[in-house]
């Protein structure tokens, strides 16, 4: 996958045979260690889909909006009256009704909370059921409230399931194989230069792949100056002089570290050259080309 990533194809990380609706969480990448950029993409998509259903805040420990809208009456604002007060009995009856209403409110709130929790659990479980059956069983063992809390009714601890999913995605300490993957992707990008006259889209894909997926996950860090230099160097060899001009203009504009602006300027320059030349195919290394070679080898 590192060669595809270097070319700008991040990949989904999940089996292509699985289908999900737009409301489902993305399929979990698998029971094995998940590459950092795949985990990040998976988490971002999962958060967006929970948010679209109004469940992200609940998964993070908040209360469902419908439950938060149920407001109790504060009995301290309606204190008991002395027994000899003429409205003592009327006040007592009012307080009894309010106490009953508050108790009913508490039952409604809890039901709304547990229903939302169970919805979250169902979404999380469905996302791992096929691709990560070991994790699916772990969720069942730790989130079934009938076994963990003795609560009847078929409810599940959604926030806990979400926390377990995020923990598995983060993976804790990064493996050497994970680090080597991004080192390899960087090496491939550096070695497979774009052809003169290539499409501007080819440049954009490589630049964004580096900025969004490769750079954040490299063991070694790029400072801001190095990042801008790298993005400029991704342009075809024929645009070296243009790259120097772009860097001078960026400094003059105070946008030398505005990386999206850097990519925009470089893409426009690549497009200008493309208009004056016959487009050449921008070949990148494929998985077939790498047959027999371990792209993760250090």
N, C-alpha and C positions, 0 to 999 in steps of 0.2 A: 504493500500500500504506500510505502514512502515515495516511490517514483510517481504514483498518481497524485499524491499530496504535493510533491514538488512542482508538478505541472499545474496545480490549482484545483484538483478534484479531491475534496476532503473525504468524500465517501460517507455513507450513513452509519456504517459499523453494524448494521443489523441485517439479517438474512433477507434477500430480495423476495423470497417466496411468501413472506408474511405480509398480510395486508391489515391496515388499521384505518379506522375512520378518523376524520379531522379532529374529533373530540377525544379520541383515545390518547394516552401517553405513548411516546415513541417506544418501539420495542427495545428492551435492554440489550446491550451488545453481546452479552454472554457471561457464563460463569467464570471464565478465565480473566486475567488482568486486562483492563480496558485501557487503550491508549489515551493519553491526556486530552488530545483535541477531540476525539470521539466522545469522551466522557463529558467534556464541556458542551459540545453540541447537543448531546442527549439531555443534559440537565437544562439547558436553555429552552429546548423545545418542550420538555416536561413542565417547566415553570409556566411557560406561556399558555399551555393548554389547561393547566389547573386554574390559572388566572382567568382565562376566558369563561370558565364555569363558576367563577366566584369562590374557588376552593383553595387558592394558594395561601391566603392569610390564615385559613383554618388549619392547613397542613403545617404552617409555621407556628401554631399554638394559639391563634386568635379564635374569636367566636363567629359563627355564621351570622351574617347581617340580619336574617330573620329572627334569630334568637336574641341578638342585641337590641332589637326594637321592642322586645317585651319588657316593659318597665314596671317594677313593683311600686306600690304606694308605701312611702316611708311612714310607719306608724308613729314615729316620734313627733310627727307633725299633727297627729290626732291623738293626743294623750288621753288616758282614762280620766274620768271626772270623779270627784268625791261621791260616795254613796248617797249623800243627802242632797246632791245637786239634782235639780229638776230634770235635766237632760241625761242623767247617768245611764238609764236603760237604753235610750236612743243611741247614745255614744257607744255603749257596749255592743249593741247590735251592729252598728256600722263597723266597728273594729273586727267583729267576728267575720263579717262579709269580706272585709279587706284581707284578713288573714287567710281565708279560704281562697280568695283570688290569687294572692301571692303564692300560695302553695301550688295552685294549678299552673301559675306562670312558671314556677320552678320545674314542674314536670314537663311542660311544653318546651322550655329551653333545653333541658337535658335531652329530650327526644330529638330536637332539631340538631343538637351538637352530635349525638351518637349517629344520627342518620347521615350527617355530613362526613363524620369520621369514616363510616362504613363505605360511603361513596368513594372517598379518597383511597381507602384500602383496596376496593374493587378495581380502581384504575391502576394502582401500582401493581397489584397482583397480576392483572391481565398483561401488563407490560413485561413481566418476567416469566410468566407461566411456561412459555414454550422455549424461549432462548436461554433461560437460567433456572431450570427446575430446582436446583439445590437452594438457590435464593428464595424461590417461591415457597418451599417447605419451611425455610427459616422464618419467613413472614408469617405463615400460618401458625407456627409454634409460638411466636412472640407477640402476635397482635390479636389473637382470638380472645376477646374479653370474657367469654364463657369459661375459658380455662385459666387465663391470667388473673381475672378479678372475680370469677364466679358470677358474672352478670348474664342472666338469661336474655333471650331475644335475638340472638344471631348478630350481635354488633361486633365491630372490629376497630382497633386503635389505628386510625388512618395516619395521624401525625407521627406515630412511632414507625409505621411502615415507610413513610416518606423519609424519615431520618435514616432508617436502615438503607434505603435505596441511595440516598445522597452519600452516605458513608462508603458504600460499595463503589459508587462512581468515583469518589475522590481517591479511593485505593490506599490511602495512607502514604507510606514511604514509597517513592518511585523506584521501580526496578531498573537495572542496568539495560535490560532489553528495551524498556520504554525510552530511556535517554538516548540509546543508540539509534532508535527509530528516527528521532528528530535530527540527530547528527547526520544520519544518512540522507534524510530529505534535504538538508541544507547542502550537503556535498553534491547531490544530484542537481540541485538548482544551479550551483556554481559551475558545474562541469557541462551542463547542457544549455549553452547559450542560445538565445532566440536568434533566428535567422534574420538577416537584413531584409527589410520589406515585409516582415511578419504582420499579422493583424494586431491592432491595438488591444483587442480582447485577449490575445495570448499573453501580452504583457500584464494586463490587469489581473488575470487569473494567477499568474506566478507571484505578482507583487502582493496581492491580497492573501494568497496562501502563506507567504512568508510572514506577513504582518499579523495575521489573525491566528494561524495554526502553528507555524514553525517557531517563530521568535519567542512567543510566551512559554514554550515548552522545552527550549534548549537548556541544557545544564549550564552552559556559559551564557552570560548576559551580554546584550548589545546596548551600548549607551545610545543616546539620541543622535549624536553625530554619525556613529557607525550605522545606525538604522537608515538614515537618509542616504548615506553613501551606498549602502547595499541596494536600496530601491532604485537608485539611479543606475547602478552597475548592471541591473537586470535588463536594461535596454540593449538592443542589438549593438554589435561592435561598431557599426558605421555611425552611431550616434554619440560617440565619446565626446566630441567637441560640443554637441548640443547638451550633453549632460553637464559639462562644466558651466555652460551658460545658464542652465536651469538652476544650478546650485548658487551661482552669483545672484540671480534674480530672487531666489528664495530668501537669501540672507538680507537683501535690500528690502524685501517686503516684510521681514520679520516672521517668515513662515517656514524657516528651515527645519523645524521640528514638528510641523503640522503634516503628519505622514499621509493622511488622505489627500491633502493638497499636493504633496510631492507626487503621489501616484497619478493624480489628475494631470499635472503638468507633463509628466513623462508619457502618459498615455496619449496626450494630444500631440506630442512630438513624434511618437511612433506612428500615429495616424497620418501626420503630415508626410512622413517619409513613405508610408505605404501608398499614398495617393500618387507619388512621383515614381513609383516602381511597380513592376509586376509582382503581385503578392507571391511569396515563397512559402511553402508549407513549413510550419514551425514544429519540427519533430521533437518529441520528448522520449525519454527511455520508457519502455513499456515493461510490464511484468514478464512478457515473453522474452524480451531482450535480456532480462536479468536471470533467465533460467540457469540454474546451476551455480548462481552466485548468492551468497548470503548477504542481503542488504543491511542486516543488523550487525554484521561482523565489525569488531572494533579495529 
